[in-house]
């Protein structure tokens, strides 16, 4: 429902949860359970969404949050990682229109905190354990760039949008619930096709002001959330500007997920997309077969990894697709010790890919595999079983 994304503060909270999923890292309370707080009256989904969008803007948001990650067995990993192992933390958001959000997950036993910062369309995710910053720019949406907030759609327009969305996802109604002592509505959405290992997502928002207070992701094989970010205490008050003035430590690795730019006609910068354009930017032989593991190639684009141009090649459509990231190996050798390797997660299972060995991570929502060959690091990822990423890796 694109109109939900036009409300800056509401969209940023969803982006925050999404960013944590992208770097691989709730309370496992099922939707049917109750926290004992107040619940709003039942109403159709379109009406609940309309009322949320029409609610008066809040001056800001400060909340205690609980993040639980059941993607992997964190006990098998060395150290305490607040992204991989889950954590408590704090969340702050500016009023709608300013477009700023900060999430801090606090590590246990002296570990490094992890941060998510969103300003407008730019985002940063700092993984304190691996000392890596993942950053990028969100794509501009159709209709953005105009002055002021978009008009709130009517109930009829929302019903039409819901009907269109139901061609791709199964939607529940607005289910009365409660989060952090606030009356909320919760909606469930499950993909009808191309969902990979994704079972469904849930979003709960404050019935009084439309602010999201809980987001959860479920796999197709479990009734408990795989990822969940929910507020345990929330207040709607102005947030000091200094709260958003943070930066990662000097020397942190940087992975830029935005497409790299290529100088085009008359000196204008264009996005480097396509095998030929990307091949001109990278300093290693690009491997981008037209099909991989039975999936057709979707796109080839340049990205930045630790200050160097790398390539992102995608195959298939939807969440059932596969992504391949290729970057030049570090001078230390071909042990896969760059920011795209499994270096920060020792003890991963080994797998043989042709004449080299790789490392594989199997999670409830997908799989990832890292290997290096001939001076190039490869990362193969997808919301698919391990056998699928292994077949893709061997196809490279």
KAPERA-V345490 format. One record per backbone hydrogen bond with DSSP energy under -1.0 kcal/mol. NH is the residue of the N-H (numbers start at 0). CO is the residue of the C=O. Records with the same first field share a line. If there is no record, write none. Layout:
NH=CO, CO
This chain:
3=0
4=1
6=3
10=6
11=7
12=8
13=9
14=10
15=11
16=12
17=13
18=14
19=15
20=16
21=17
22=18
23=20
24=19
28=26
32=29
47=43
48=44
49=45
50=46
51=47
52=48
53=49
60=92
61=234
62=90
63=232
64=88
65=229
66=86
67=227
69=225
73=71
75=72
76=73
84=80
86=66
88=64
89=103
90=62
91=101
92=60
93=99
97=94
100=117
101=91
102=115
103=89
104=113
105=87
110=107
113=104
114=125
115=102
116=123
117=100
118=121
119=98
121=118
122=135
123=116
124=133
125=114
126=131
130=126
131=126
132=252
133=124
134=254
135=122
137=120
143=140
157=153
158=154
159=155
160=156
161=157
162=158
163=159
164=160
165=161
166=163
167=164
168=164
169=189
171=187
174=185
176=183
178=181
181=178
183=176
184=204
185=174
186=202
188=200
189=169
191=167
197=194
198=217
199=217
200=188
201=215
202=186
203=213
204=184
205=210
206=182
209=205
212=203
213=203
214=228
215=201
216=226
217=199
219=196
225=216
226=216
227=67
228=214
229=65
230=212
231=63
232=63
234=61
242=239
243=240
244=241
245=243
251=248
252=130
254=132
255=303
256=134
259=301
261=269
263=267
266=263
267=264
269=261
271=259
272=270
273=299
277=273
278=274
279=275
280=277
281=277
291=294
294=291
296=289
297=313
298=313
300=311
301=271
302=309
303=255
304=307
305=253
307=304
309=302
310=325
311=300
312=323
313=298
314=321
315=295
318=193
320=317
321=314
322=380
323=312
324=378
325=310
326=376
328=374
332=329
340=337
344=341
350=357
352=355
355=352
357=350
358=369
359=348
360=367
362=365
366=381
367=360
368=379
369=358
370=377
372=375
375=372
376=326
377=370
378=324
379=368
380=322
381=366
383=381
387=384
388=384
389=385
390=386
391=387
392=388
393=389
394=390
395=392
